[in-house]
Structure formats: structure tokens, C-alpha cells
Amino acid sequence: MTDHCDFFMGILMRKIAILTTTKPLRQSITEIGRTVEMFSPVKCRDLAEQYDLVIIGSRASDDFYERIRSALTRKLLEKFRFYPRSFFDRFKHRGEEPSEYDDRDEGWQEILKVNEIPFLTSARVIGGDFKTEERLFRWTRLADFIRDKRVTVVNE
């Protein structure tokens, strides 16, 4: 019985990293006098060593995500879940939503559901003026809506 409890506790206590941008996977280098950002396999490997599950979702191209996949070993690749531009394109609403509508809000809610990460669709947060305000789910403020202690939203 103890083995089963240890197994399930291990699943429940997994450390999860969420990246809403691929920026933490890039490094700046200078080539011929100009600075460019390039994918860094070392940064991917570091994330895989620090976390049990790494969820990456952004509007980066599917090709960029393929470069990430090809740079990882099979063992490391098992720790990653990728959600590229093509995933978020499924949530586009053409002509029916106001211009401030962002398809990534719906996309991120789906990502959290699929990966069984509990989240709030609205949250009471303390604003810059130290007053409490109610906010609707926004992918740009993901950490405000995830209350799961296993999860870290990685921005840089």
C-alpha cells in the first residue's frame, strides 16, 4: 500500500514550469556587430533538470518548436509539452470579437485543463494602488490565476 501512496504523491508533487513565451529559451549573441537572439539548447536542458514538466505555449512558429524538439534527447523530450502558433490558431474568432480579443486567453485555459492544472477564470488581486480588484483570466498575467503550488510561471 505504501508503494502506491508514494507513487501518487510523486505524481502530485511534480514541479511544473510554464512558459508563455520562448524568450527564456533564447540567448543573445553578437554577430558581425549586431545582437541577435538564438535558441539555446542549454537553457532547455536546464529547465528539464529543474522541473518534472515544462509547458511552453506561444505564438512562435511551429518550425521553432521543431528546432527545440530536435535539440532534446528522447528522455528530456518526455518532460516537455509544446503549444505553438498552430495550436493557438484554433481559438481565433474572426469578425465576431472586439479588436482587443486575444485568442491566447482561451488557448491557455485549454492548456491548463489538458495538463490538469487548476486555475481561476477570475481572480481577486491587489492592484498598484493596494486596492483589491477582480480580474478576468488573462494569459499575460497567468500567475494570478494559477494557485497550484507545484507551478512556476517562468518569464525570463
VOBA-1610 file (N, C-alpha, C; in pm, whole numbers, padded with zeros to 5 digits, always signed):
BEGIN
Met+00082-00119+00000Met+00000+00000+00000Met+00086+00126+00000Thr+00196+00122+00073Thr+00284+00238+00081Thr+00342+00273-00056Asp+00375+00171-00135Asp+00430+00197-00268Asp+00332+00275-00354His+00203+00242-00346His+00102+00314-00423His+00091+00458-00376Cys+00094+00481-00247Cys+00087+00617-00193Cys+00207+00698-00237Asp+00326+00639-00230Asp+00447+00709-00273Asp+00440+00744-00422Phe+00388+00651-00501Phe+00376+00674-00644Phe+00284+00793-00672Phe+00165+00794-00610Phe+00071+00902-00634Phe+00119+01034-00576Met+00187+01032-00464Met+00242+01155-00407Met+00349+01211-00501Gly+00425+01123-00564Gly+00526+01168-00660Gly+00463+01239-00777Ile+00350+01186-00825Ile+00279+01250-00936Ile+00224+01384-00891Leu+00166+01387-00772Leu+00105+01511-00724Leu+00207+01620-00695Met+00327+01583-00657Met+00425+01682-00616Met+00521+01722-00729Arg+00491+01685-00852Arg+00577+01722-00964Arg+00594+01874-00973Lys+00715+01916-01001Lys+00741+02058-01023Lys+00713+02089-01169Ile+00632+02192-01192Ile+00589+02226-01327Ile+00632+02368-01360Ala+00695+02385-01476Ala+00730+02518-01527Ala+00637+02550-01643Ile+00588+02673-01646Ile+00505+02719-01757Ile+00574+02840-01819Leu+00592+02835-01951Leu+00649+02946-02025Leu+00545+02996-02124Thr+00510+03123-02117Thr+00414+03181-02210Thr+00486+03249-02326Thr+00616+03238-02327Thr+00699+03291-02434Thr+00822+03201-02446Thr+00883+03202-02563Thr+01004+03124-02581Thr+01129+03204-02545Lys+01112+03326-02501Lys+01226+03411-02465Lys+01321+03345-02364Pro+01270+03277-02260Pro+01363+03212-02167Pro+01447+03101-02231Leu+01414+03060-02353Leu+01488+02955-02421Leu+01588+03012-02521Arg+01599+03143-02524Arg+01688+03208-02620Arg+01805+03274-02549Gln+01912+03292-02624Gln+02027+03367-02571Gln+02066+03472-02674Ser+02114+03583-02625Ser+02160+03690-02715Ser+02306+03668-02748Ile+02336+03679-02877Ile+02475+03671-02920Ile+02501+03786-03017Thr+02626+03825-03025Thr+02663+03932-03117Thr+02735+03872-03236Glu+02682+03901-03354Glu+02741+03854-03479Glu+02765+03973-03570Ile+02887+03992-03610Ile+02925+04099-03702Ile+02865+04233-03657Gly+02881+04263-03531Gly+02840+04392-03478Gly+02692+04410-03447Arg+02612+04307-03465Arg+02469+04319-03430Arg+02432+04206-03335Thr+02337+04235-03248Thr+02293+04138-03149Thr+02169+04067-03201Val+02172+03934-03193Val+02057+03853-03234Val+02027+03752-03124Glu+01902+03708-03122Glu+01863+03605-03027Glu+01855+03472-03099Met+01911+03370-03034Met+01910+03236-03092Met+01862+03137-02987Phe+01806+03028-03034Phe+01762+02920-02946Phe+01883+02863-02872Ser+01865+02836-02741Ser+01972+02781-02658Ser+01932+02643-02605Pro+01989+02536-02659Pro+01959+02402-02607Pro+01997+02388-02460Val+02101+02460-02417Val+02144+02454-02277Val+02033+02503-02184Lys+01964+02609-02222Lys+01856+02661-02139Lys+01741+02561-02130Cys+01713+02490-02238Cys+01611+02384-02236Cys+01652+02273-02142Arg+01776+02231-02152Arg+01826+02124-02067Arg+01820+02166-01920Asp+01855+02291-01891Asp+01848+02341-01753Asp+01705+02336-01699Leu+01608+02376-01781Leu+01468+02369-01738Leu+01426+02225-01710Ala+01467+02134-01797Ala+01432+01993-01780Ala+01494+01935-01653Glu+01610+01985-01615Glu+01673+01937-01492Glu+01606+01994-01368Gln+01552+02114-01376Gln+01490+02180-01262Gln+01344+02139-01241Tyr+01275+02099-01350Tyr+01132+02072-01343Tyr+01100+01933-01397Asp+00990+01878-01348Asp+00943+01748-01395Asp+00860+01759-01522Leu+00798+01876-01541Leu+00716+01902-01659Leu+00738+02047-01699Val+00762+02070-01829Val+00782+02205-01881Val+00679+02225-01991Ile+00590+02321-01969Ile+00484+02352-02066Ile+00522+02484-02133Ile+00532+02481-02265Ile+00568+02601-02341Ile+00457+02630-02441Gly+00400+02749-02432Gly+00297+02789-02526Gly+00318+02932-02569Ser+00328+02953-02700Ser+00345+03088-02752Ser+00309+03089-02900Arg+00309+03206-02957Arg+00281+03218-03100Arg+00409+03203-03183Ala+00514+03148-03123Ala+00634+03118-03202Ala+00596+03016-03308Ser+00670+03018-03417Ser+00635+02930-03529Ser+00652+02783-03494Asp+00579+02701-03565Asp+00590+02557-03548Asp+00733+02511-03580Asp+00799+02578-03674Asp+00938+02545-03708Asp+01030+02566-03588Phe+01009+02673-03512Phe+01091+02699-03394Phe+01073+02586-03293Tyr+00949+02542-03274Tyr+00924+02431-03182Tyr+00988+02301-03232Glu+00995+02283-03362Glu+01064+02166-03417Glu+01213+02171-03386Arg+01271+02291-03390Arg+01413+02305-03354Arg+01434+02266-03207Ile+01341+02304-03122Ile+01351+02267-02981Ile+01346+02115-02968Arg+01246+02054-03031Arg+01231+01908-03024Arg+01358+01836-03072Ser+01415+01883-03182Ser+01531+01814-03239Ser+01656+01832-03154Ala+01659+01934-03068Ala+01777+01959-02984Ala+01774+01880-02854Leu+01660+01819-02821Leu+01646+01749-02694Leu+01661+01598-02712Thr+01716+01535-02611Thr+01721+01389-02612Thr+01580+01335-02589Arg+01559+01211-02620Arg+01428+01149-02600Arg+01384+01158-02454Lys+01478+01135-02363Lys+01446+01138-02220Lys+01402+01279-02177Leu+01473+01381-02223Leu+01436+01519-02188Leu+01305+01559-02257Leu+01287+01515-02379Leu+01168+01549-02456Leu+01039+01505-02386Glu+01047+01396-02310Glu+00931+01346-02237Glu+00879+01447-02134Lys+00963+01537-02091Lys+00926+01636-01989Lys+00857+01759-02048Phe+00858+01773-02180Phe+00807+01894-02244Phe+00670+01874-02308Arg+00588+01979-02301Arg+00460+01987-02374Arg+00467+02117-02453Phe+00448+02107-02585Phe+00462+02223-02673Phe+00328+02266-02731Tyr+00306+02398-02733Tyr+00185+02456-02789Tyr+00225+02574-02877Pro+00250+02549-03007Pro+00297+02654-03098Pro+00182+02735-03158Arg+00217+02820-03251Arg+00121+02909-03318Arg+00001+02832-03371Ser+00024+02717-03433Ser-00088+02640-03492Ser-00190+02599-03385Phe-00145+02573-03263Phe-00238+02540-03155Phe-00327+02660-03125Phe-00269+02778-03109Phe-00347+02897-03075Phe-00436+02943-03189Asp-00399+02912-03313Asp-00482+02950-03428Asp-00620+02885-03422Arg-00633+02773-03355Arg-00763+02705-03342Arg-00863+02790-03264Phe-00815+02886-03186Phe-00902+02965-03099Phe-00936+03102-03158Lys-00894+03128-03281Lys-00920+03258-03343Lys-01070+03275-03368His-01114+03396-03345His-01253+03434-03374His-01246+03545-03478Arg-01297+03521-03593Arg-01290+03621-03700Arg-01419+03701-03708Gly-01407+03832-03693Gly-01519+03921-03715Gly-01622+03929-03605Glu-01616+03844-03505Glu-01719+03845-03402Glu-01676+03908-03271Glu-01547+03920-03249Glu-01496+03971-03122Glu-01438+04110-03140Pro-01439+04190-03033Pro-01376+04322-03042Pro-01226+04308-03068Ser-01164+04415-03114Ser-01023+04409-03154Ser-00930+04374-03039Glu-00971+04399-02914Glu-00883+04366-02802Glu-00888+04218-02764Tyr-00971+04139-02831Tyr-00980+03997-02803Tyr-00847+03929-02834Asp-00804+03842-02746Asp-00678+03770-02764Asp-00706+03621-02754Asp-00681+03548-02863Asp-00709+03405-02867Asp-00624+03325-02771Arg-00517+03384-02719Arg-00431+03310-02627Arg-00497+03289-02491Asp-00594+03373-02454Asp-00665+03350-02328Asp-00735+03214-02331Glu-00812+03190-02435Glu-00881+03061-02449Glu-00781+02947-02465Gly-00677+02970-02542Gly-00575+02868-02564Gly-00509+02827-02434Trp-00472+02925-02351Trp-00408+02892-02224Trp-00502+02822-02127Gln-00629+02857-02130Gln-00724+02784-02045Gln-00731+02638-02087Glu-00729+02613-02217Glu-00731+02475-02268Glu-00602+02401-02227Ile-00488+02467-02238Ile-00360+02406-02200Ile-00363+02366-02052Leu-00411+02454-01968Leu-00416+02425-01824Leu-00511+02308-01796Lys-00626+02305-01863Lys-00721+02195-01845Lys-00658+02062-01886Val-00599+02058-02005Val-00541+01935-02059Val-00431+01882-01968Asn-00355+01972-01907Asn-00245+01932-01820Asn-00286+01922-01673Glu-00417+01928-01649Glu-00476+01911-01516Glu-00417+02006-01412Ile-00404+02132-01451Ile-00357+02236-01360Ile-00476+02323-01324Pro-00517+02321-01198Pro-00632+02401-01158Pro-00603+02551-01172Phe-00706+02625-01218Phe-00689+02769-01235Phe-00823+02838-01214Leu-00815+02968-01193Leu-00934+03050-01175Leu-00964+03124-01305Thr-01091+03146-01335Thr-01126+03226-01453Thr-01138+03373-01417Ser-01147+03401-01288Ser-01138+03539-01240Ser-01068+03534-01105Ala-00993+03638-01076Ala-00915+03639-00952Ala-00924+03775-00885Arg-00922+03772-00756Arg-00918+03894-00677Arg-00771+03921-00647Val-00720+04033-00697Val-00578+04065-00680Val-00563+04205-00623Ile-00447+04231-00567Ile-00417+04364-00514Ile-00351+04444-00625Gly-00412+04555-00661Gly-00361+04639-00768Gly-00247+04728-00723Gly-00196+04811-00815Gly-00086+04901-00786Gly-00118+05003-00679Asp-00247+05033-00663Asp-00290+05129-00560Asp-00324+05059-00428Phe-00288+04932-00416Phe-00310+04849-00298Phe-00458+04824-00268Lys-00542+04843-00367Lys-00683+04809-00353Lys-00708+04676-00421Thr-00801+04600-00366Thr-00836+04471-00425Thr-00926+04494-00545Glu-00896+04421-00653Glu-00979+04431-00773Glu-01000+04291-00831Glu-01110+04275-00900Glu-01143+04149-00965Glu-01093+04154-01109Arg-01019+04052-01151Arg-00966+04047-01288Arg-01011+03919-01354Leu-01048+03930-01482Leu-01081+03812-01562Leu-00952+03749-01613Phe-00958+03620-01641Phe-00842+03543-01686Phe-00774+03613-01804Arg-00644+03632-01791Arg-00561+03686-01899Arg-00432+03606-01901Trp-00395+03558-02017Trp-00273+03478-02029Trp-00150+03561-01991Thr-00155+03693-02009Thr-00040+03778-01979Thr-00013+03788-01829Arg-00111+03751-01747Arg-00096+03753-01601Arg-00129+03614-01544Leu-00080+03512-01611Leu-00113+03374-01580Leu-00092+03338-01433Ala+00014+03388-01374Ala+00046+03353-01234Ala-00064+03399-01138Asp-00140+03502-01174Asp-00251+03549-01088Asp-00365+03448-01082Phe-00375+03361-01181Phe-00490+03271-01192Phe-00459+03125-01158Ile-00332+03094-01140Ile-00291+02958-01104Ile-00256+02958-00956Arg-00323+02875-00880Arg-00298+02869-00736Arg-00231+02738-00695Asp-00184+02663-00791Asp-00119+02535-00768Asp+00027+02558-00728Lys+00065+02512-00610Lys+00200+02534-00557Lys+00310+02464-00637Arg+00273+02366-00718Arg+00372+02293-00798Arg+00418+02376-00918Val+00340+02478-00954Val+00361+02551-01079Val+00440+02679-01061Thr+00537+02698-01150Thr+00613+02823-01158Thr+00596+02878-01299Val+00551+03003-01309Val+00544+03068-01440Val+00679+03135-01463Val+00750+03087-01566Val+00885+03136-01596Val+00875+03245-01701Asn+00921+03364-01666Asn+00917+03476-01761Asn+01052+03506-01824Glu+01158+03483-01752Glu+01293+03512-01805Glu+01387+03400-01773
//
